[in-house]
Amino acid sequence: MSLVEDQNRTQNIQAIEDRKVAEAEHLVTMVREMMAAESYKDPRLQAFKARRREHAMQERWWKPNLALPKKRNF
């Protein structure tokens, strides 16, 4: 074979190996992110819960604090 074909072959083999390594690294990072997202200690989840709690404790203008109706006597 010619020298150019040998160089192309070695470059192709190296590119294949590099893609395999990059794919493995990507899978590792994806698994880490998935584990963090499923964690109860995830900062994004904690921030979401804090926002929901703050929103739930707001006084609503469409539900004023009215006294409960008196118990009916039959």
Residue frames relative to the residue before (quaternion, step in Angstrom):
aa qw qx qy qz dx dy dz
M 1.0000 0.0000 0.0000 0.0000 0.00 0.00 0.00
S 0.5435 -0.6256 0.4495 0.3335 3.46 -1.22 0.43
L 0.6644 -0.5098 0.3803 0.3926 3.50 -1.30 0.34
V 0.6335 0.5381 -0.3278 0.4491 3.61 1.02 -0.80
E 0.6550 0.5033 -0.3193 0.4644 3.60 0.94 -0.82
D 0.6413 0.5130 -0.3277 0.4671 3.58 0.99 -0.77
Q 0.6541 0.5024 -0.3169 0.4684 3.59 0.95 -0.81
N 0.6428 0.5155 -0.3187 0.4685 3.60 0.98 -0.83
R 0.6489 0.5202 -0.3163 0.4563 3.56 0.95 -0.87
T 0.6762 0.4789 -0.3024 0.4711 3.61 0.88 -0.88
Q 0.6406 0.5130 -0.3289 0.4672 3.59 1.03 -0.74
N 0.6489 0.5137 -0.3164 0.4636 3.59 0.99 -0.78
I 0.6482 0.5059 -0.3196 0.4710 3.57 0.97 -0.84
Q 0.6553 0.5024 -0.3098 0.4715 3.59 0.97 -0.84
A 0.6443 0.5162 -0.3242 0.4617 3.61 0.99 -0.78
I 0.6310 0.5249 -0.3317 0.4651 3.59 1.02 -0.78
E 0.6615 0.4975 -0.3046 0.4713 3.58 0.93 -0.88
D 0.6456 0.5198 -0.3217 0.4578 3.58 0.97 -0.82
R 0.6466 0.5080 -0.3196 0.4709 3.61 0.99 -0.77
K 0.6381 0.5200 -0.3337 0.4594 3.59 1.00 -0.78
V 0.6594 0.4963 -0.3082 0.4731 3.58 0.95 -0.86
A 0.6571 0.5076 -0.3132 0.4609 3.59 0.93 -0.85
E 0.6461 0.5129 -0.3218 0.4648 3.59 0.99 -0.78
A 0.6485 0.5079 -0.3221 0.4665 3.59 0.97 -0.82
E 0.6516 0.5023 -0.3181 0.4712 3.60 0.95 -0.81
H 0.6364 0.5262 -0.3248 0.4610 3.58 1.01 -0.79
L 0.6531 0.5070 -0.3207 0.4622 3.58 0.94 -0.83
V 0.6343 0.5265 -0.3340 0.4571 3.58 1.00 -0.78
T 0.6768 0.4769 -0.3057 0.4702 3.60 0.88 -0.87
M 0.6369 0.5245 -0.3373 0.4533 3.60 1.00 -0.73
V 0.6483 0.5045 -0.3220 0.4706 3.59 0.97 -0.79
R 0.6352 0.5213 -0.3322 0.4631 3.60 0.99 -0.78
E 0.6661 0.4923 -0.3048 0.4703 3.59 0.92 -0.88
M 0.6440 0.5174 -0.3269 0.4590 3.59 0.99 -0.79
M 0.6533 0.5029 -0.3186 0.4678 3.57 0.96 -0.83
A 0.6495 0.5062 -0.3200 0.4686 3.59 1.00 -0.77
A 0.6610 0.5112 -0.3098 0.4537 3.59 0.98 -0.80
E 0.6976 0.4571 -0.2746 0.4786 3.58 1.06 -0.68
S 0.5411 0.6411 -0.3958 0.3735 3.57 1.23 -0.27
Y 0.4943 -0.6446 0.4959 0.3071 3.55 -1.15 0.65
K 0.6738 0.4902 -0.2853 0.4735 3.58 1.19 -0.46
D 0.3471 0.7525 -0.4942 0.2629 3.59 1.25 0.18
P 0.4606 -0.7082 0.4504 0.2890 3.62 -0.67 1.00
R 0.6185 0.5362 -0.3569 0.4501 3.59 1.05 -0.64
L 0.6549 0.4998 -0.3120 0.4733 3.59 1.00 -0.79
Q 0.6437 0.5148 -0.3268 0.4624 3.58 0.97 -0.80
A 0.6514 0.5015 -0.3201 0.4708 3.60 0.96 -0.80
F 0.6358 0.5238 -0.3326 0.4591 3.59 0.98 -0.79
K 0.6641 0.5005 -0.3099 0.4609 3.59 0.91 -0.89
A 0.6386 0.5195 -0.3317 0.4608 3.59 1.00 -0.76
R 0.6474 0.5056 -0.3225 0.4705 3.61 0.97 -0.80
R 0.6567 0.5019 -0.3147 0.4667 3.59 0.94 -0.86
R 0.6443 0.5154 -0.3273 0.4606 3.61 0.96 -0.81
E 0.6549 0.5070 -0.3092 0.4674 3.57 0.96 -0.88
H 0.6583 0.5036 -0.3060 0.4684 3.57 0.97 -0.83
A 0.6745 0.5058 -0.3039 0.4436 3.59 0.94 -0.83
M 0.6971 0.4756 -0.2824 0.4562 3.60 1.08 -0.60
Q 0.4705 0.6730 -0.4568 0.3422 3.61 1.21 -0.03
E 0.4446 -0.6484 0.5393 0.3019 3.52 -1.18 0.61
R 0.2714 -0.7910 0.5329 0.1292 3.52 -0.74 1.06
W 0.4567 -0.7078 0.4721 0.2601 3.53 -0.86 0.98
W 0.6849 0.4768 -0.3012 0.4614 3.60 1.10 -0.50
K 0.7277 0.2892 -0.2256 0.5796 3.57 1.30 -0.02
P 0.0773 -0.8190 0.5668 0.0451 3.58 0.26 1.15
N 0.5522 -0.6115 0.4503 0.3441 3.54 -1.21 0.53
L 0.0308 0.8011 -0.5920 0.0830 3.54 -0.04 1.32
A 0.5419 -0.5910 0.4796 0.3565 3.52 -1.21 0.53
L 0.5500 -0.6069 0.4555 0.3490 3.53 -1.10 0.65
P 0.5424 -0.6109 0.4400 0.3728 3.62 -1.01 0.60
K 0.5593 -0.6146 0.4401 0.3403 3.51 -1.16 0.65
K 0.5569 -0.6029 0.4514 0.3500 3.50 -1.15 0.64
R 0.3833 -0.7358 0.5166 0.2116 3.56 -0.89 0.96
N 0.2310 -0.7541 0.6001 0.1334 3.52 -1.00 0.85
F 0.2142 -0.7859 0.5712 0.1012 3.54 -0.78 1.04
